């Protein structure tokens, strides 16, 4: 199921129901001394009568914390969230560190003479503001009645008619589930109808050529029985099952379908029990096989020698981690073990229902717990209370299953309402929140659900849109405009085109079908050659190609401004050092940093780390020092500074107070409010032999470990449990040594192993995250013999997420299958299993790299103090730079969708972060 990968101006008061709610809250808390009315005041830049709930995009900015109203504006021709703010009459200011993309201040002409808030006496806007006091960015798509924390920054959010944005000053929690606007998207819309009833789709009807699609699918079968991905030698059982569903839907009973079904039956153990029949089965695989048996008239209790129904009912989680015992494969009570995704949970429930078996009540209840406030369903098996990210494809599937189960009419009705609001005028559905691109997978599942619920007009529009996406050969690509067909997208399109779904599919009638495919999806480019892990040679080639590594010296920040992303650049250097496959390019990066080369905007690494200033960022300093140590250079004489002395001076004696936010706690480092930053600085000090000065930071890092063995993302602790942060903290304490540290590392590795998903991946903010899996490999490699099995699975997972160009996607299941630089740097280096604490690569035998000839529009880099030159020109944009991987939502700065908090903080060099929980993304920088 794609997850993926992860939008009139009117003067009026907020509707009475909001005021009543505020008053009720005041009474309930018995703490409100004064009643506060929030007034939304219109901006005037784009006309007061032009925008409506379905025409143009709306934005509201809450100046309440500064004694002002909620100002509103619109843009009749919306482009990006950043432009919407300015076209609506607002002014913004960025940070000195991150540039204009990170929105640090906002002003509006009619409020306080246009003064931008927060004022300089409250926030200097030199560094990234803290997660407790910043402009957070919230979005709502047409028809959505609740806000979603934006997975994009303002510059990368692409708007469409009917979108609504909001900016609120304050803080959010790690999952972006607190700090929402005090008003709703409908308040901003001003009561204009925007749900499904406000305007039905106008896309032309059409008919999917299901016979042509089935013919194309048949042509993808190896030996007429199985799907083998391009470049692979082993079968993809999930896609093989999906193909069988599509063939059943298009052709009914046939010799080809029988052959495919026979093949899957013969390989049931391989597919359903990847870890051995003595271990819990893969619930998604078991459900697929059971549904195939039911579709083709076979017995799911005796399919391939296995009782698939007993395998499902016998592996239902009695409790989740809250029970105090980590049960592998269990996120919460009612999960089918190792489902990992809502898709697997839904398919397992459906398989039991179709066999006449009443599913355990907790398994169906679990599906309802995945419903978001706007009626949608999220694609990941989140725990109750976690951030709920709407996913149209998953919403379609779960609506189908709950409709079949009965007794959940309210949930089904809410899902139908959401789908109506999410559908574009041409009939298409986007693949994920914030996307404006039509997704074949999402549209197919939504069409199946709408058909089952009797919404013929919307179904016809969706199928009509699908018909126009069908390629000449009969197959379908992932999204509109795609030119390469994929089994993953074609199978559900066939089901939608035949008017059936997995709920009703059977070869005994003309009701063909195809189940939702697994969240993995197939890359849009050929997969790498098979092996124990990713193709590191191809990965390095992707990281070092000219379009990505500007002038062989740095990675851009993805904004096209010529600015370098120094944190990402060092990540690339780490990856090259870990593999040793291109020491010449590694030398080019190291020299550029060491000699303080200037990027296209005239900035050097000093502008990122702020060494010697009152804003010295210890995480960035530590990261830079670690690179020097890894390549054999002296961190006490690197980038023109003594980086180790700078770290010594950055150790906090006590927590700062008031407006001073430099120190989170005693033993922390200045401006390093994340476990990732803390760990990098600790390792840099230890590797430099500065163990005495590192003792307080080590002790503080140890104190942050939770009873489960995990570490949180931020400092002070936010009490979340984060794979990325746990892995990096384990590396730091492994380097520190000692009985206490060793015990902490053992506990951390045990927790990491317990978080591994059935497919070998690990959960991160981006979903089934490449970044998290790579870091987990590095962490678990600290005790490789003990965790050999987990490491093998994780490396296999990473290999499965590598594209033909050598790069990696942000997360499995993302609709955006483009390679992402941030995910790729971590995947390439992480796959080696080498800890940052022990990483070494000699540059002996290399020489300074020549300055390439200018070929782009960016200015040449001037490298101070080095006549050999390591300049840079050229574009900084493109998929290679930003990869669609997401943005720090409040900042507009590219950082990979969905990246975990620690990911965002440290790989990209951020010292503080606006927290965004998003699958797409990913990746994310540290």
C-alpha positions in Angstrom: 0.0 0.0 0.0 1.6 3.2 -1.0 2.3 5.5 1.9 4.1 7.4 0.8 5.9 8.3 0.3 5.0 11.4 3.1 -3.9 22.7 -0.1 -11.1 35.0 -0.5 -10.5 36.8 1.9 -13.2 37.5 4.5 -13.4 39.5 7.6 -15.3 37.7 10.3 -15.1 36.3 13.8 -14.6 32.6 14.4 -17.9 30.8 14.3 -19.8 30.5 17.7 -19.0 26.9 18.1 -15.3 27.7 18.4 -15.9 30.4 20.9 -18.2 28.1 22.9 -15.5 25.5 22.9 -13.0 27.9 24.2 -15.3 29.1 26.9 -16.1 25.5 27.9 -12.4 24.8 28.2 -11.9 27.9 30.3 -14.5 26.7 32.7 -13.2 23.2 32.7 -9.7 24.3 33.6 -11.0 26.9 36.1 -8.0 28.9 35.1 -9.3 31.4 32.6 -9.6 34.9 34.0 -10.4 36.6 30.7 -12.4 35.4 27.7 -10.3 35.6 24.5 -12.0 35.8 21.1 -9.9 34.8 18.1 -10.7 36.9 15.2 -9.6 36.1 11.6 -8.9 39.3 9.8 -8.5 39.2 6.0 -5.4 40.2 4.2 -6.0 42.4 1.1 -3.2 41.5 -1.3 -5.3 39.3 -3.6 -8.8 40.7 -3.3 -11.4 39.9 -0.7 -13.9 38.2 -3.0 -11.7 36.1 -5.3 -11.0 33.0 -3.3 -13.5 30.4 -2.2 -13.3 27.0 -0.6 -12.7 25.5 -4.0 -10.9 28.3 -5.9 -7.5 29.6 -4.9 -5.6 28.7 -1.7 -6.1 30.2 1.7 -3.7 31.0 4.5 -4.2 32.1 8.1 -1.5 33.4 10.5 -2.2 33.5 14.2 -0.6 36.5 15.8 -2.3 35.8 19.1 0.9 35.1 21.1 1.9 38.7 20.2 -1.4 40.3 21.1 -2.8 40.3 17.6 -5.6 38.6 15.6 -5.6 35.7 13.2 -4.9 37.3 9.8 -6.1 35.6 6.7 -5.3 35.9 3.0 -5.5 34.1 -0.2 -3.9 33.5 -3.6 -6.1 32.9 -6.7 -3.2 31.2 -8.5 -1.5 29.2 -5.8 2.0 27.8 -6.4 3.8 27.2 -3.1 3.2 27.8 0.5 6.0 30.3 0.6 4.5 32.3 -2.3 1.0 32.1 -0.7 2.2 33.9 2.4 3.7 36.7 0.4 1.0 37.0 -2.2 -1.5 37.2 0.6 0.3 40.3 2.0 2.5 38.8 4.7 6.2 39.4 5.0 8.7 36.9 6.3 12.3 36.7 7.5 14.6 33.6 7.6 17.5 32.7 9.7 21.1 33.7 9.2 22.0 30.1 9.4 19.4 28.6 7.1 18.4 31.4 4.8 15.0 32.7 3.8 13.5 29.2 3.5 13.4 28.8 7.3 10.6 31.1 8.2 11.7 32.7 11.5 9.6 35.8 11.5 6.2 36.8 10.0 4.6 40.2 9.8 1.5 41.7 8.3 0.9 45.4 7.4 -2.3 46.0 9.4 -1.0 44.5 12.6 1.4 46.6 14.5 2.5 48.5 11.4 3.9 45.4 9.8 6.3 44.5 12.6 7.7 41.0 12.1 7.3 38.6 15.1 9.0 37.4 17.1 11.0 40.5 17.5 14.8 40.4 17.7 14.9 40.8 21.5 13.0 37.5 21.8 14.6 35.6 18.9 17.8 36.5 17.1 17.0 34.4 14.0 20.7 33.5 13.8 20.1 29.8 14.4 17.2 27.6 13.8 14.6 28.4 16.5 13.8 25.8 19.2 11.0 23.3 18.8 9.2 25.0 21.7 9.0 28.5 20.1 8.8 28.7 16.3 6.3 29.3 13.5 4.9 25.8 12.9 3.2 25.0 9.6 -0.1 23.3 9.2 -2.0 22.2 6.1 -5.4 20.9 5.1 -6.4 19.6 1.7 -9.8 20.3 0.1 -12.5 18.7 2.3 -10.3 18.1 5.3 -11.7 19.3 8.5 -8.6 18.9 10.6 -5.0 20.2 10.4 -2.0 18.1 9.5 1.5 19.1 10.5 3.1 19.8 7.1 5.7 17.3 5.9 7.0 20.0 3.6 8.6 23.4 4.1 6.7 26.3 2.6 9.0 26.5 -0.4 8.3 22.8 -1.3 4.6 22.6 -0.6 2.9 22.7 -4.0 -0.6 24.1 -3.6 -3.8 23.5 -5.5 -7.2 25.1 -5.4 -9.0 24.5 -2.1 -5.8 24.0 0.0 -5.7 25.8 3.3 -2.5 26.7 5.2 -2.0 28.0 8.8 1.0 29.3 10.7 1.0 29.2 14.5 3.7 30.4 16.8 4.6 28.1 19.8 5.8 24.5 20.0 4.9 21.0 18.9 5.7 17.6 20.3 7.8 15.1 18.6 5.0 13.8 16.5 3.4 17.1 15.6 0.2 16.1 17.4 0.2 19.2 19.7 0.4 22.9 19.0 -2.3 22.9 16.3 -4.1 26.1 15.4 -7.0 27.1 17.7 -9.2 27.4 14.6 -10.2 24.8 12.0 -9.7 24.7 8.3 -13.4 25.3 7.9 -13.1 28.5 10.0 -10.6 29.7 7.5 -12.9 28.7 4.6 -15.5 30.8 6.3 -18.3 28.3 6.0 -18.0 27.8 2.3 -18.9 24.1 1.6 -15.8 22.2 0.7 -16.7 18.5 1.3 -17.6 16.0 -1.4 -21.0 17.6 -1.8 -19.6 21.0 -2.8 -18.7 19.9 -6.3 -18.5 16.4 -7.8 -15.6 15.6 -10.1 -16.0 16.7 -13.7 -13.4 14.3 -15.3 -14.5 12.5 -18.4 -15.6 8.9 -18.0 -13.5 6.1 -19.5 -12.9 2.4 -19.5 -9.7 0.6 -18.5 -8.6 -1.9 -21.1 -8.3 -4.7 -18.5 -7.6 -7.4 -21.2 -4.6 -5.4 -22.4 -3.4 -4.9 -18.8 -3.7 -8.6 -18.1 -1.8 -9.3 -21.3 1.0 -7.0 -20.1 1.0 -8.6 -16.7 1.2 -12.1 -18.2 4.2 -10.9 -20.2 6.0 -9.9 -16.9 5.8 -13.5 -15.6 9.0 -15.5 -15.6 8.3 -19.0 -16.9 4.7 -18.0 -16.9 4.5 -18.5 -13.1 6.3 -15.8 -11.1 7.3 -12.1 -11.1 11.0 -11.4 -10.8 12.1 -7.8 -10.5 14.4 -6.4 -13.0 18.0 -7.2 -12.1 17.0 -9.7 -9.4 17.1 -13.5 -9.6 14.7 -14.4 -6.8 10.9 -14.0 -7.2 8.8 -11.3 -5.7 6.0 -13.3 -4.1 3.9 -10.3 -3.2 3.9 -9.0 -6.8 3.3 -12.5 -8.0 0.1 -12.7 -5.8 -1.0 -9.3 -7.0 -0.6 -10.4 -10.6 -2.8 -13.4 -9.8 -5.5 -11.2 -8.4 -5.4 -9.0 -11.5 -5.6 -12.1 -13.9 -8.5 -13.4 -11.9 -10.2 -10.0 -12.2 -9.6 -9.6 -16.0 -9.9 -13.2 -17.2 -11.5 -15.3 -14.6 -10.3 -18.9 -14.3 -7.5 -19.6 -16.7 -4.5 -21.9 -17.2 -2.1 -19.0 -16.5 -3.9 -18.2 -13.2 -3.7 -21.8 -12.2 0.0 -22.0 -12.9 0.7 -18.9 -10.9 -1.5 -20.1 -8.0 0.3 -23.5 -8.1 3.6 -21.8 -7.9 2.7 -19.7 -4.9 1.2 -22.8 -3.2 4.5 -24.6 -3.7 6.3 -21.7 -2.2 4.0 -21.0 0.7 6.7 -21.6 3.3 9.1 -19.3 1.6 6.6 -16.5 1.2 4.6 -16.8 4.5 7.5 -17.9 6.8 10.6 -16.0 5.7 12.2 -16.6 9.1 11.3 -20.3 9.2 8.2 -22.2 10.1 9.1 -22.2 13.7 8.8 -18.4 13.8 5.7 -16.1 13.5 4.5 -15.9 9.9 4.5 -12.7 7.8 0.8 -11.7 8.2 0.6 -9.8 4.9 1.9 -12.8 3.0 -0.4 -15.2 4.8 -3.4 -13.0 4.1 -2.5 -12.7 0.4 -2.2 -16.4 0.0 -5.5 -17.0 1.9 -7.3 -14.5 -0.3 -5.8 -16.1 -3.4 -7.1 -19.5 -2.2 -10.5 -18.1 -1.6 -10.6 -16.3 -4.9 -9.6 -19.4 -6.9 -11.8 -21.8 -5.0 -9.0 -23.5 -3.1 -8.9 -24.3 0.6 -7.1 -21.7 2.7 -6.9 -24.3 5.5 -4.8 -26.5 3.3 -2.9 -24.3 0.9 0.6 -25.4 0.1 0.4 -27.7 3.1 -0.4 -24.9 5.6 -3.5 -23.8 7.5 -3.4 -20.1 6.6 -6.4 -19.2 8.7 -4.9 -20.8 11.8 -1.7 -19.0 11.1 -3.6 -15.7 11.3 -5.8 -16.4 14.3 -2.9 -17.9 16.2 -0.7 -14.8 15.9 -2.8 -12.0 17.2 -1.0 -9.7 19.6 -2.4 -9.7 23.2 -0.7 -6.4 24.0 1.8 -3.9 22.7 4.9 -2.5 24.2 2.9 -0.8 26.9 2.6 -4.2 28.6 6.2 -3.8 29.7 7.4 -6.7 27.5 8.5 -6.1 24.0 6.7 -8.6 21.8 8.3 -8.9 18.4 6.0 -7.7 15.7 3.4 -6.2 18.0 2.6 -2.5 18.0 -0.6 -2.7 19.9 -3.2 -5.1 21.1 -5.1 -6.7 18.2 -2.3 -6.5 15.7 -1.6 -9.5 13.6 2.0 -10.1 14.4 4.5 -8.7 11.9 1.8 -6.9 9.9 3.7 -3.6 10.2 1.2 -1.9 7.9 -2.5 -1.2 8.0 -2.7 -3.0 4.7 -1.5 -6.3 6.3 -4.0 -5.8 9.2 -6.9 -5.1 6.7 -6.0 -8.0 4.4 -5.8 -10.5 7.3 -9.2 -9.4 8.7 -10.6 -9.7 5.2 -9.1 -13.2 4.6 -10.8 -14.4 7.8 -14.1 -12.8 6.9 -14.1 -14.4 3.4 -13.5 -17.8 4.9 -16.4 -17.5 7.2 -14.3 -17.1 10.3 -15.2 -14.3 12.7 -12.0 -12.2 13.2 -10.9 -11.6 16.8 -12.8 -8.4 17.8 -9.5 -6.7 18.7 -8.2 -7.1 15.2 -11.2 -5.2 13.7 -11.1 -2.6 16.5 -7.4 -2.1 15.6 -8.4 -1.0 12.2 -10.7 1.6 13.6 -7.9 2.9 15.7 -6.0 3.8 12.6 -8.7 6.3 11.5 -7.6 10.0 11.5 -9.9 12.8 12.6 -10.7 13.7 9.1 -12.1 10.2 8.3 -9.0 9.0 6.5 -6.8 6.1 7.6 -3.1 6.0 8.0 -1.0 3.4 6.3 1.2 2.5 9.3 0.2 0.5 12.4 0.5 3.5 14.7 0.0 3.2 18.4 -3.1 4.9 19.8 -2.4 8.6 20.2 0.4 8.8 17.6 0.4 11.1 14.7 -2.1 10.0 12.1 -1.1 10.7 8.5 -4.0 10.4 6.0 -3.4 8.0 3.1 -6.0 7.7 0.4 -5.1 4.2 -0.8 -5.2 2.8 2.7 -8.5 4.6 3.4 -10.0 2.9 0.4 -8.9 -0.5 1.5 -9.9 -0.3 5.1 -13.3 1.2 4.2 -13.8 -1.8 2.0 -12.9 -4.2 4.8 -15.0 -2.4 7.5 -17.9 -2.2 5.2 -17.6 -6.0 4.7 -17.2 -6.6 8.4 -20.3 -4.5 9.3 -21.0 -2.7 12.5 -18.8 0.3 11.7 -21.0 2.5 9.6 -19.8 5.7 11.2 -16.2 4.9 10.4 -17.0 3.9 6.8 -19.1 7.1 6.3 -16.3 9.2 7.6 -13.9 7.5 5.2 -16.3 8.0 2.3 -16.5 11.7 3.2 -12.7 12.0 3.3 -12.4 10.3 -0.1 -14.9 12.7 -1.6 -12.9 15.7 -0.4 -9.6 14.3 -1.4 -10.7 13.5 -5.0 -9.5 16.0 -7.6 -11.9 17.5 -10.2 -10.4 15.1 -12.9 -11.2 12.1 -10.7 -7.7 11.3 -9.5 -6.5 10.9 -5.9 -3.1 12.1 -4.7 -0.9 9.5 -3.1 -0.3 11.3 0.2 -1.0 14.4 2.2 0.2 17.5 0.5 0.7 15.9 -2.9 -0.9 17.4 -6.0 0.0 14.5 -8.3 -2.5 11.9 -9.2 -1.5 8.4 -8.0 -2.6 5.3 -9.8 -2.5 3.1 -6.7 -4.4 5.6 -4.6 -7.0 6.2 -7.3 -7.5 2.5 -7.9 -8.2 1.7 -4.2 -10.4 4.7 -3.7 -12.4 3.7 -6.8 -12.9 0.2 -5.4 -14.2 1.6 -2.1 -16.4 4.2 -3.7 -17.9 1.5 -6.0 -18.7 -0.7 -3.1 -20.3 2.2 -1.2 -22.5 3.1 -4.1 -20.9 6.4 -5.1 -21.2 5.9 -8.9 -20.3 9.4 -10.0 -17.0 9.5 -8.2 -16.2 6.0 -9.1 -16.8 6.7 -12.8 -14.5 9.8 -12.6 -11.8 7.8 -10.9 -11.9 4.9 -13.4 -12.0 7.5 -16.2 -8.9 9.1 -14.9 -7.2 5.6 -14.7 -8.2 4.9 -18.3 -6.2 7.9 -19.4 -3.1 6.8 -17.5 -3.0 3.4 -19.2 0.2 3.1 -21.2 0.4 1.8 -24.8 1.5 -1.7 -23.7 -1.4 -2.0 -21.3 0.4 -1.4 -18.0 0.2 1.5 -15.6 2.9 3.7 -14.1 3.0 4.8 -10.5 1.5 8.3 -11.1 0.2 10.6 -13.8 2.7 11.2 -16.6 4.7 8.1 -15.8 6.2 6.3 -18.9 7.4 3.1 -17.2 4.7 0.5 -16.4 4.9 -1.3 -13.0 3.1 -4.4 -11.7 2.6 -2.7 -8.4 0.4 0.0 -10.0 -1.2 -2.1 -12.7 -2.7 -4.8 -10.5 -5.0 -2.5 -8.4 -5.9 -0.6 -11.6 -7.2 -3.8 -13.1 -9.4 -4.5 -10.1 -10.8 -0.9 -10.3 -11.3 -1.2 -14.0 -13.3 -4.5 -13.7 -15.5 -3.0 -10.9 -14.4 -5.5 -8.2 -12.2 -5.7 -5.2 -10.6 -8.3 -3.0 -13.8 -8.3 -1.0 -15.8 -9.9 -3.8 -13.2 -11.3 -6.3 -13.7 -14.9 -7.4 -13.1 -16.9 -10.5 -16.5 -18.4 -10.1 -18.0 -15.3 -11.6 -17.0 -12.3 -13.6 -15.9 -10.5 -10.5 -12.1 -10.3 -11.0 -9.9 -8.7 -8.4 -6.4 -7.7 -7.1 -5.4 -6.9 -3.6 -3.6 -3.8 -2.4 0.0 -4.4 -3.0 2.6 -4.3 -0.3 3.9 -1.0 0.8 7.2 -1.8 -0.9 6.3 -0.9 -4.5 8.9 -1.5 -7.2 11.5 1.1 -8.1 10.8 3.2 -11.2 14.3 2.2 -12.3 15.8 -1.3 -12.5 16.7 -2.8 -9.2 20.4 -3.5 -8.4 22.0 -6.8 -8.8 21.1 -9.3 -6.1 23.4 -9.9 -3.2 23.8 -9.7 0.5 23.1 -6.0 0.6 23.0 -2.9 -1.6 25.2 -2.4 -4.5 27.7 0.0 -2.9 29.6 0.7 -6.1 26.5 2.0 -7.7 25.5 3.9 -4.6 28.8 5.7 -4.5 28.5 6.5 -8.2 25.1 8.1 -7.4 26.5 10.1 -4.5 29.4 11.4 -6.6 27.9 12.2 -9.9 28.2 15.8 -11.0 24.5 16.5 -10.8 24.6 15.7 -7.1 28.1 16.5 -5.8 28.5 20.1 -6.9 32.0 20.6 -8.4 33.0 17.4 -6.5 32.9 19.4 -3.2 29.4 19.8 -1.7 25.7 19.0 -1.9 23.3 21.8 -2.4 20.4 22.6 0.0 17.8 21.8 -2.6 16.5 25.4 -2.9 18.5 26.4 -6.0 20.1 29.2 -4.1 23.6 28.0 -4.5 23.8 27.3 -0.8 25.6 24.2 0.4 24.0 21.8 2.9 27.2 21.2 5.0 25.6 18.6 7.2 24.5 16.5 4.2 27.9 17.1 2.6 29.7 15.5 5.6 27.2 12.6 5.5 28.3 12.0 1.9 31.9 12.1 3.1 31.2 9.6 5.8 29.6 7.3 3.2 32.6 7.6 0.9 35.0 6.9 3.8 33.0 3.9 4.9 33.2 2.3 1.4 36.6 3.4 0.2 35.3 3.3 -3.3 36.1 6.8 -4.4 38.8 8.3 -2.2 39.5 11.1 -4.7 36.0 12.5 -4.4 36.3 12.1 -0.6 39.5 14.1 -0.7 37.7 16.8 -2.7 35.0 17.2 0.0 37.5 17.1 2.8 39.7 19.8 1.2 36.7 22.0 0.5 35.7 21.9 4.2 39.2 22.1 5.6 40.1 25.1 3.5 36.8 26.8 4.1 35.7 26.8 0.5 32.8 29.0 -0.3 29.5 27.7 -1.7 27.5 29.5 -4.4 26.2 31.9 -1.8 29.6 32.8 -0.4 29.1 30.7 2.8 31.7 28.4 4.4 31.5 25.7 6.9 32.0 28.3 9.6 28.6 29.7 8.8 27.1 26.3 9.7 29.1 25.4 12.8 29.6 28.9 14.2 32.9 28.0 15.8 34.2 30.8 18.0 30.9 32.6 18.2 28.3 32.9 20.9 26.2 30.5 18.8 28.7 27.6 18.6 26.8 24.5 17.6 28.5 21.5 19.2 26.7 18.9 17.1 27.9 20.5 13.9 31.4 21.0 15.4 31.5 17.4 16.5 30.3 16.1 13.1 33.0 18.1 11.4 35.7 16.9 13.8 34.6 13.3 13.4 35.2 13.6 9.6 38.7 15.0 10.2 39.4 12.1 12.6 38.0 9.5 10.1 40.3 10.6 7.3 43.4 11.1 9.4 43.5 14.8 9.7 44.0 16.7 13.0 40.7 18.0 14.4 42.7 20.5 16.4 43.8 22.1 13.1 40.8 21.6 10.8 38.7 24.3 9.0 41.1 26.8 10.6 40.0 25.9 14.1 40.8 23.7 17.1 37.5 21.9 17.0 38.3 19.8 20.1 38.9 22.9 22.2 35.7 24.3 20.8 33.9 21.2 22.0 35.5 21.5 25.4 34.2 25.0 25.7 30.8 23.9 24.6 30.1 21.5 27.5 27.4 23.1 29.6 27.9 23.5 33.3 24.2 24.0 33.9 20.9 24.5 32.0 20.4 27.9 30.6 17.4 29.9 31.7 15.1 32.6 30.3 15.8 33.8 26.8 19.1 32.0 26.7 18.5 28.6 25.1 22.1 27.6 24.5 22.2 24.8 27.1 19.5 22.2 27.5 21.1 20.7 30.7 24.3 20.2 32.6 26.5 17.9 30.6 24.8 18.8 27.3 26.6 20.8 24.7 25.7 24.3 23.5 23.1 24.5 20.8 23.0 20.7 20.4 19.4 19.8 21.6 19.3 16.3 20.2 20.7 12.9 21.1 22.3 12.8 17.7 24.2 16.0 18.2 25.2 14.9 21.7 26.5 11.6 20.5 28.5 13.1 17.6 30.2 15.5 19.9 31.0 12.8 22.4 32.6 10.6 19.8 34.6 13.5 18.4 36.1 14.2 21.9 36.8 10.6 22.6 38.5 10.0 19.3 40.7 13.0 19.9 41.8 11.5 23.3 39.9 14.2 25.2 38.2 11.6 27.4 38.3 13.7 30.6 36.3 16.6 29.1 33.9 14.1 27.6 32.9 12.5 30.9 30.1 14.9 31.8 28.6 14.7 28.3 28.8 10.8 28.4 27.1 10.7 31.8 24.3 13.0 30.5 23.9 10.8 27.4 23.6 7.7 29.6 21.0 9.4 31.8 18.8 9.9 28.8 18.4 6.2 28.1 14.9 5.0 28.8 14.0 1.8 30.7 13.2 0.0 27.4 16.8 0.6 26.2 15.9 3.3 23.7 16.8 6.9 23.5 14.5 9.8 22.7 15.0 12.2 19.8 15.5 15.6 21.6 17.2 17.0 24.6 15.7 17.4 27.2 14.0 14.1 26.7 10.7 14.1 24.9 10.0 10.5 26.1 9.7 9.2 22.5 11.7 6.1 21.5 13.7 6.6 18.3 15.6 4.0 16.3 18.0 6.6 14.8 18.9 8.2 18.1 19.3 4.8 19.9 21.7 3.6 17.2 23.9 6.7 17.4 23.9 6.8 21.2 24.9 3.1 21.2 27.9 3.9 18.9 29.0 6.7 21.2 28.8 4.6 24.4 30.4 1.7 22.7 33.4 3.9 22.0 33.3 5.3 25.6 33.5 1.8 27.1 33.2 0.8 30.7 30.7 -1.5 32.5 27.9 1.0 32.7 28.3 2.0 29.0 28.5 -1.6 27.9 25.3 -2.5 29.8 23.6 0.5 28.2 24.7 -0.6 24.7 23.5 -4.2 25.2 20.1 -2.9 26.2 20.0 -0.5 23.3 20.8 -3.2 20.8 18.2 -5.5 22.2 15.6 -2.8 21.8 16.8 -2.0 18.3 16.4 -5.7 17.3 12.9 -5.7 18.7 11.9 -2.9 16.5 12.8 -4.6 13.2 9.8 -5.0 10.9 9.0 -8.2 9.1 10.5 -7.0 5.8 13.8 -6.3 7.5 13.3 -2.5 7.7 12.9 -0.3 10.8 10.2 2.3 11.6 11.2 5.9 11.3 9.3 9.2 10.9 9.2 8.5 7.2 7.5 5.1 7.7 9.5 2.0 6.8 12.6 4.1 6.7 15.8 3.6 4.7 17.6 6.0 7.0 16.5 4.2 10.1 17.4 0.8 8.7 20.9 2.0 7.8 21.5 3.4 11.2 20.2 0.2 12.8 22.7 -1.8 10.8 25.5 0.4 12.2 24.1 0.0 15.7 23.5 -3.8 15.6 26.9 -4.3 14.0 28.4 -3.4 17.3 27.5 -7.0 18.2 27.4 -8.5 14.7 27.6 -12.2 15.7 24.6 -11.9 18.0 22.5 -10.0 15.6 23.7 -11.6 12.3 20.1 -12.6 11.3 18.7 -9.1 11.9 21.6 -7.6 10.0 21.1 -9.8 7.0 17.5 -8.9 6.8 18.2 -5.2 7.2 20.8 -5.3 4.4 18.4 -7.2 2.2 15.8 -4.5 2.9 18.2 -1.8 2.0 19.0 -3.5 -1.3 15.3 -3.7 -2.1 15.0 0.1 -1.8 17.9 0.9 -4.1 17.0 2.2 -7.5 18.8 1.5 -10.8 20.7 4.8 -10.6 22.3 3.6 -7.4 20.4 5.9 -5.1 17.8 5.0 -2.5 14.2 6.0 -1.9 13.2 7.6 1.4 11.0 4.8 2.6 9.4 1.6 1.5 5.9 2.1 0.2 6.4 5.8 -0.7 4.6 6.8 -3.8 7.7 8.9 -4.7 10.2 6.3 -5.8 12.9 8.8 -6.9 16.3 8.5 -5.4 16.9 10.8 -2.4 20.4 12.1 -1.5 19.8 12.2 2.2 18.6 8.6 2.3 21.3 7.5 0.0 24.2 8.9 2.0 23.0 7.1 5.1 22.2 3.9 3.2 25.5 3.6 1.5 27.5 4.3 4.7 25.2 2.5 7.0 25.1 -0.7 5.0 28.8 -1.2 5.7 28.0 -1.5 9.4 30.9 0.7 10.4 30.3 2.8 13.5 31.1 6.5 13.3 33.2 5.8 16.4 35.6 3.6 14.5 35.3 4.9 10.9 38.8 5.3 9.3 39.9 5.9 5.7 43.3 7.0 4.7 43.7 9.6 2.0 47.3 8.7 1.4 47.9 8.5 -2.3 45.2 11.0 -3.2 45.9 14.6 -4.4 44.0 17.8 -4.4 41.1 17.7 -6.9 41.1 20.1 -9.8 38.4 22.8 -10.0 35.9 21.7 -12.7 35.0 24.1 -15.5 31.9 26.2 -14.8 28.9 24.7 -16.5 25.9 26.1 -14.6 24.6 29.4 -13.4 25.8 29.3 -9.9 28.9 31.4 -9.2 32.3 29.7 -8.9 33.5 28.7 -5.4 36.5 30.5 -4.2 38.5 28.3 -1.9 40.5 30.4 0.6 44.1 29.6 1.0 44.2 26.9 -1.7 45.5 27.8 -5.1 44.8 24.3 -6.3 41.1 25.3 -6.2 38.0 23.4 -5.3 35.3 25.5 -6.8 31.7 24.9 -7.6 29.2 25.9 -10.2 26.0 24.4 -11.4 22.5 23.9 -10.4 21.6 22.8 -6.9 18.1 21.7 -7.6 16.7 18.6 -9.2 15.7 15.2 -7.8 19.2 14.5 -6.9 19.3 17.3 -4.5 15.9 17.2 -3.0 14.6 14.0 -4.2 11.1 14.8 -3.1 12.2 13.7 0.3 10.4 16.3 2.3 11.2 19.5 4.2 11.4 20.8 7.7 7.8 21.9 7.8 8.1 25.2 9.6 11.3 26.1 7.8 11.0 25.3 4.2 14.4 23.8 4.3 14.8 20.5 2.5 15.5 17.7 4.9 13.7 14.5 3.6 10.2 13.7 4.4 9.4 12.1 7.3 12.7 12.1 8.8 13.0 11.3 12.4 13.7 14.2 14.7 17.2 13.1 15.3 17.6 12.6 11.6 16.5 16.2 10.8 18.7 17.6 13.6 22.0 16.2 12.9 22.6 14.8 9.4 21.5 18.1 7.8 23.3 20.0 10.5 20.3 21.5 12.2 20.7 22.5 15.8 17.1 22.5 16.5 14.2 21.3 14.5 10.6 21.6 13.8 9.3 18.1 14.3 7.5 16.5 11.4 6.3 12.9 11.3 6.2 11.9 7.7 6.7 8.7 5.8 7.9 10.1 2.7 10.1 10.9 3.6 12.5 10.4 5.2 15.4 10.3 5.1 16.1 13.6 6.6 19.3 15.1 7.6 21.3 15.3 10.8 
